[in-house]
Amino acid sequence: ANALTQVHEQLVQALCLEGRPAETPQEIKVVANQLAHFHNSLETTLYRARMEADADKTEFDAGAELVRRLTEETLTYAKSHASLTNPGLSIDTPSPGIRFDPLAVALAGGRGAIMLGVMSLIWIYTQWESGIEAITLAVVSSTLFATSPAPITTLRQFATGAAIGAVLSYWTGFHWIPEAQGLPMLILALIPGIAVGAWLTAKPERAVTGAGLFIVMFMHLGFGANDAPDPLAFMNDILADFFAILLSGVLYGLIDLTGSVWSRRRTIIALQNMLANACREPLPLRREKFETGARDLVYRAGSLRRIAGPEDLKVIEWLLAALETGHMIITLRELCEETSEPKVRTLISQALDEVATYFDHPTHDDLSRIMKTLDTITSSLGIEDSSQARRTKVTFHLLKGSLSSGQTLMNPAPEDSP
């Protein structure tokens, strides 16, 4: 433990500048260079520290593996940050691991189809002059925010932007555009509304409000919309817009299961399936792609925005457990491809099959069984001290730790109907 503490202190020194964290882009570049130098000498440092460790090297080797991983990931983060201010510095970026729940897609499609049918019937039977505009905005708003973690909250922001866009379109369409003579004056008349919309969309937290402004404003300022301005027709169109948004909110409230306990359980099961698939994929996944996919899955479920709830907290705990376990699985897959020892390859393949079977339907009894299986496989490696065998034993040790630390998570509540 003392030997690893000294290595950890050296890592902390590499992360700091004169005892303080880096703040400016130039300082981050310096830290990235310090981390690269520390990373290059890390194996030598760990070898010396291992010679001073206790007789049982397993715990030290496990801690050393975690130090390696922390160093590599911190170095990657520092290089990524430095590349934002240095166009000449390129980094290897993986393709995004996009994950989503097919049921959520089906619900979004069904919601849009229902909205189209309801609004079409209203337009046909009432002969509403603004029906086409209401149908357009209703279908857009009822499907556009389907992947949002909180669709109703997002729709409120959109409605706020629509209200601002309605005011700007009235003022622009009835006061400025009729007085505009020529293209330069027309551009000047449109600049205020465009400027306000651009300011709103400049930050992610206001982007939906800006989108609502732009959509509503330019729907009413389209070509031919102001040949003969009619305030009564304009107000009728605005009422149609907000009626469509209101009906979208009603449908989101009726057909949206993202906030239900059942949806959280589906997210947990999807994380379990990701771990099982990571064991069975023909080719090993990249860590970055696996992590991006897992986070994207949880983000779309909305748990990252509502971690105060017990079910959401459980999803976050499952995410952390899945990321750690997935990292060990990917490491085992890489070791299986790299090793030249048939015995080690066979044992790794056996362990991956057991882990995949376990994550198909995890229970406490299965957890006890797989822990015993991993102990047996680790014992089968014997006292071999080759680098491949030692790293395999360390990975098994860390895998057991990630499984046992999440023991309370490994038995999700039974699936209920929504």
C-alpha positions in Angstrom: 0.0 0.0 0.0 2.8 2.4 0.9 4.5 1.7 -2.5 1.4 2.5 -4.4 0.8 5.6 -2.3 4.2 6.9 -3.5 3.2 6.3 -7.1 -0.1 8.0 -6.6 1.7 11.0 -5.1 3.8 11.3 -8.2 0.7 11.2 -10.4 -0.8 14.0 -8.3 2.4 16.0 -8.8 2.2 15.5 -12.6 -1.4 16.8 -12.5 -0.5 20.0 -10.8 1.6 23.1 -11.4 3.4 24.2 -8.3 0.7 22.5 -6.1 -2.3 24.0 -7.9 -4.5 22.7 -10.7 -4.1 23.9 -14.3 -6.5 26.7 -15.3 -5.5 28.2 -18.6 -5.1 26.4 -22.0 -1.4 26.9 -21.8 -1.2 25.4 -18.3 -3.2 22.4 -19.5 -0.7 21.8 -22.3 2.1 21.8 -19.7 0.2 19.3 -17.5 -0.4 17.1 -20.6 3.3 17.0 -21.2 4.0 16.2 -17.5 1.4 13.4 -17.7 3.0 12.0 -20.9 6.4 12.0 -19.2 5.0 10.3 -16.1 3.2 7.7 -18.3 6.3 6.9 -20.2 8.2 6.1 -16.9 5.2 4.5 -15.2 6.2 0.9 -15.9 9.7 1.4 -14.5 8.2 3.1 -11.4 5.7 0.3 -10.8 8.4 -2.4 -11.2 10.5 -0.8 -8.5 7.5 -0.3 -6.3 6.5 -4.0 -6.8 9.9 -5.1 -5.5 9.1 -3.3 -2.2 5.6 -4.7 -2.0 4.4 -7.5 0.3 4.8 -11.1 -0.5 1.3 -11.3 -1.9 1.5 -9.3 -5.0 -2.1 -9.7 -6.2 -3.4 -6.6 -4.3 -0.5 -4.6 -5.5 -0.9 -5.7 -9.1 -4.6 -4.8 -9.0 -3.8 -1.4 -7.6 -1.1 -0.9 -10.2 -3.6 -1.7 -13.0 -6.0 0.9 -11.7 -3.1 3.5 -11.5 -2.3 2.6 -15.2 -5.9 3.1 -16.2 -6.2 6.4 -14.3 -3.1 7.7 -15.9 -4.1 6.7 -19.4 -7.6 8.2 -19.1 -6.3 11.4 -17.5 -3.7 11.8 -20.2 -6.3 11.2 -22.9 -8.6 13.8 -21.3 -5.7 16.3 -21.0 -4.8 15.8 -24.7 -8.4 16.1 -25.8 -8.7 19.4 -23.9 -5.5 20.7 -25.3 -6.6 19.8 -28.8 -9.5 22.2 -28.5 -7.0 25.1 -28.4 -4.4 23.6 -30.7 -5.8 22.8 -34.2 -2.6 21.0 -35.1 -3.0 18.4 -32.4 -5.1 15.5 -33.6 -6.5 12.7 -31.4 -8.0 9.4 -32.2 -11.8 9.7 -31.7 -14.0 6.6 -31.8 -17.3 6.4 -33.5 -20.1 7.2 -31.2 -21.8 4.3 -29.5 -25.4 5.4 -29.8 -27.9 3.3 -27.8 -31.6 3.8 -27.5 -34.7 1.9 -26.4 -36.7 0.7 -29.4 -39.9 1.1 -27.3 -39.3 4.8 -27.0 -39.0 5.1 -30.8 -42.2 3.2 -31.3 -44.0 5.5 -28.7 -42.7 8.6 -30.5 -43.9 7.3 -33.9 -47.3 6.4 -32.4 -47.6 9.7 -30.7 -46.9 11.5 -34.0 -49.4 9.4 -35.9 -52.1 10.0 -33.3 -51.4 13.7 -33.4 -51.6 13.8 -37.2 -55.0 12.0 -37.1 -56.5 14.1 -34.3 -55.5 17.4 -35.9 -56.6 16.3 -39.3 -60.0 15.5 -38.0 -60.3 18.8 -36.3 -59.2 20.6 -39.5 -61.6 18.7 -41.7 -64.7 18.9 -39.5 -64.3 22.5 -38.3 -63.0 23.8 -41.6 -60.4 25.7 -39.6 -58.4 28.1 -41.9 -55.3 27.7 -39.8 -55.6 23.9 -39.6 -52.6 23.2 -41.9 -50.3 25.3 -39.7 -51.7 23.7 -36.6 -51.1 20.2 -38.0 -47.6 21.0 -39.0 -46.5 22.4 -35.6 -48.4 19.7 -33.7 -46.7 16.9 -35.5 -43.3 18.6 -35.2 -43.6 19.3 -31.5 -45.1 15.9 -30.6 -42.1 14.1 -32.2 -39.2 16.5 -32.1 -38.7 16.2 -28.3 -39.3 12.5 -28.0 -35.7 11.8 -27.1 -35.5 14.6 -24.5 -35.1 13.3 -20.9 -38.0 15.6 -19.8 -40.3 16.1 -22.9 -42.9 18.2 -21.1 -40.2 20.6 -19.6 -38.6 20.9 -23.1 -42.1 21.6 -24.6 -42.5 24.5 -22.1 -39.3 26.0 -23.2 -40.4 25.6 -26.8 -43.7 27.3 -26.0 -41.8 30.2 -24.4 -39.8 30.6 -27.6 -43.0 30.4 -29.7 -44.5 33.2 -27.6 -41.4 35.4 -28.2 -41.4 34.5 -31.9 -45.1 35.4 -32.1 -44.5 38.9 -30.7 -41.5 39.4 -33.0 -43.3 38.2 -36.0 -46.2 40.5 -35.3 -44.0 43.6 -34.9 -41.8 42.7 -37.9 -44.7 41.7 -40.2 -47.0 44.6 -39.4 -44.7 47.5 -38.7 -41.3 47.0 -40.2 -41.6 44.8 -43.3 -44.5 46.9 -44.9 -42.2 50.0 -44.6 -39.1 48.2 -45.9 -38.1 49.3 -49.4 -35.6 47.1 -51.2 -33.5 44.2 -50.0 -31.2 46.1 -47.6 -34.2 47.5 -45.7 -35.8 44.0 -45.6 -32.6 42.6 -44.1 -32.6 45.3 -41.5 -36.2 44.5 -40.6 -35.4 40.9 -40.0 -32.1 41.4 -38.1 -33.7 42.0 -34.6 -35.6 38.7 -34.6 -32.7 36.8 -35.9 -30.4 38.3 -33.4 -32.7 37.4 -30.5 -33.0 33.9 -31.7 -29.3 33.5 -32.2 -28.7 34.8 -28.7 -31.1 32.3 -27.3 -29.6 29.3 -29.2 -26.0 30.3 -28.2 -26.3 28.2 -25.0 -27.6 24.7 -24.8 -29.9 25.5 -21.9 -31.7 28.0 -24.1 -31.4 26.3 -27.5 -35.0 24.9 -27.4 -36.4 28.3 -26.7 -34.5 29.7 -29.6 -35.7 26.9 -31.8 -39.3 27.8 -30.9 -38.7 31.4 -31.7 -37.2 30.7 -35.1 -39.9 28.1 -36.1 -42.9 30.3 -35.2 -41.4 33.5 -36.4 -40.5 32.3 -39.9 -43.7 30.3 -40.3 -45.5 33.7 -40.1 -42.9 35.6 -42.1 -42.8 33.2 -45.0 -42.9 34.3 -48.7 -46.3 35.7 -49.5 -47.4 35.9 -45.8 -47.3 39.7 -45.7 -48.7 40.7 -49.1 -51.8 41.9 -47.3 -51.3 41.8 -43.5 -54.5 40.7 -41.7 -54.3 41.0 -37.9 -57.3 38.7 -37.4 -55.9 36.0 -39.5 -52.5 36.4 -37.8 -54.2 36.0 -34.3 -56.0 32.9 -35.6 -52.7 31.4 -36.7 -51.1 32.2 -33.4 -54.0 30.5 -31.5 -53.6 27.5 -33.8 -49.8 27.3 -32.9 -50.5 27.3 -29.2 -53.4 24.9 -29.5 -51.0 22.5 -31.3 -48.3 22.9 -28.6 -50.9 22.4 -25.8 -52.2 19.2 -27.5 -48.6 18.0 -27.8 -48.2 18.4 -24.1 -51.3 16.5 -23.4 -50.1 13.6 -25.6 -46.7 13.6 -23.9 -48.4 13.3 -20.6 -50.5 10.4 -21.8 -48.0 8.5 -24.0 -44.6 8.9 -22.3 -43.2 6.2 -20.1 -39.7 7.7 -19.7 -40.5 8.8 -16.1 -42.0 5.5 -14.9 -40.4 2.9 -12.7 -41.0 0.4 -15.5 -38.8 2.5 -17.8 -36.0 2.6 -15.3 -36.1 -1.2 -15.0 -35.9 -1.5 -18.8 -32.8 0.8 -18.7 -31.2 -1.5 -16.1 -32.0 -4.6 -18.2 -30.5 -2.8 -21.3 -27.3 -2.2 -19.4 -27.2 -5.8 -18.5 -27.6 -6.8 -22.1 -24.8 -4.5 -23.1 -22.5 -6.4 -20.7 -23.7 -9.7 -22.0 -23.1 -8.6 -25.6 -19.7 -7.2 -24.8 -18.7 -10.8 -23.8 -20.2 -12.3 -27.0 -19.3 -9.7 -29.7 -17.1 -11.2 -32.5 -14.6 -8.4 -32.0 -13.7 -6.6 -28.8 -15.4 -3.2 -28.3 -13.4 0.0 -27.8 -13.7 1.2 -24.3 -14.8 4.7 -25.5 -17.6 3.3 -27.6 -18.9 1.1 -24.8 -18.8 4.0 -22.3 -20.5 6.4 -24.7 -23.2 3.9 -25.5 -23.9 3.2 -21.8 -24.1 6.9 -20.9 -26.2 7.7 -23.9 -28.7 5.0 -22.9 -29.0 6.3 -19.4 -29.1 9.9 -20.6 -32.0 9.2 -23.0 -33.8 7.6 -20.0 -33.6 10.8 -18.1 -31.9 9.4 -15.0 -28.9 11.8 -15.2 -31.3 14.7 -14.8 -33.3 13.2 -11.9 -30.8 11.4 -9.7 -32.7 12.5 -6.5 -35.3 9.7 -7.1 -34.5 6.2 -5.7 -35.2 4.5 -9.0 -33.0 7.0 -10.9 -30.3 6.6 -8.3 -30.3 2.9 -8.8 -30.0 3.4 -12.6 -26.9 5.6 -12.0 -25.4 3.0 -9.6 -26.0 0.4 -12.3 -24.3 2.6 -14.9 -21.2 2.9 -12.7 -21.2 -0.8 -12.1 -21.7 -1.5 -15.8 -18.8 0.8 -16.8 -16.4 -0.8 -14.4 -17.5 -4.4 -15.3 -17.5 -3.6 -19.0 -13.9 -2.3 -18.7 -12.8 -5.6 -17.2 -14.7 -7.6 -19.9 -13.0 -5.6 -22.7 -9.6 -6.1 -21.0 -10.2 -9.9 -20.9 -11.2 -9.9 -24.6 -8.0 -8.1 -25.5 -5.9 -10.5 -23.4 -7.6 -13.4 -25.1 -6.5 -12.1 -28.5 -3.0 -11.1 -27.3 -2.0 -14.2 -25.3 0.1 -16.9 -26.9 -0.7 -19.4 -24.1 -3.6 -21.8 -25.0 -4.4 -22.5 -21.4 -4.9 -18.8 -20.6 -7.0 -18.3 -23.7 -9.2 -21.2 -22.8 -9.7 -20.0 -19.2 -10.6 -16.5 -20.4 -13.1 -17.8 -22.9 -14.7 -19.9 -20.2 -14.9 -16.9 -17.9 -16.5 -14.7 -20.6 -19.1 -17.3 -21.3 -20.0 -17.5 -17.6 -20.2 -13.7 -17.2 -22.4 -13.5 -20.4 -24.8 -16.2 -19.1 -24.9 -14.4 -15.7 -25.9 -11.0 -17.1 -28.7 -12.6 -19.2 -30.7 -13.0 -15.9 -28.6 -11.8 -12.9 -29.7 -13.0 -9.4 -27.9 -13.2 -6.0 -27.7 -17.0 -6.4 -26.1 -16.6 -9.8 -23.7 -14.0 -8.4 -22.5 -16.5 -5.7 -22.0 -19.1 -8.4 -20.0 -17.0 -10.8 -17.8 -15.7 -7.9 -16.9 -19.4 -7.2 -16.4 -20.0 -10.9 -14.0 -17.0 -11.1 -12.1 -18.3 -8.1 -11.8 -21.7 -9.7 -10.5 -20.2 -13.0 -8.0 -18.0 -11.1 -6.7 -21.0 -9.2 -6.4 -22.9 -12.5 -3.8 -20.3 -13.6 -1.6 -21.7 -10.8 1.5 -19.8 -9.7 2.6 -18.8 -13.2 4.3 -15.5 -13.1 4.4 -14.6 -16.8 3.2 -11.2 -17.8 0.1 -12.6 -19.5 -0.9 -14.9 -16.7 -0.2 -12.2 -14.1 -2.3 -9.6 -15.9 -5.1 -12.1 -16.4 -5.2 -12.9 -12.7 -5.3 -9.2 -11.9 -8.2 -8.6 -14.3 -10.1 -11.5 -12.8 -9.4 -10.0 -9.3 -10.8 -6.7 -10.4 -13.8 -8.3 -12.1 -14.7 -10.1 -8.9 -14.3 -6.8 -7.1 -16.6 -4.9 -9.5 -19.2 -7.7 -9.2 -19.1 -8.1 -5.4 -19.1 -4.3 -4.8 -22.4 -4.0 -6.7 -23.9 -7.1 -5.0 -27.1 -5.2 -4.0 -27.6 -4.1 -7.6 -27.3 -7.5 -9.1 -30.9 -8.5 -8.4 -33.2 -5.9 -10.0 -36.8 -5.8 -9.0 -39.1 -8.1 -11.1 -40.4 -6.6 -14.2 -43.9 -5.1 -13.8 -46.3 -3.9 -16.4 -46.0 -0.2 -17.1 
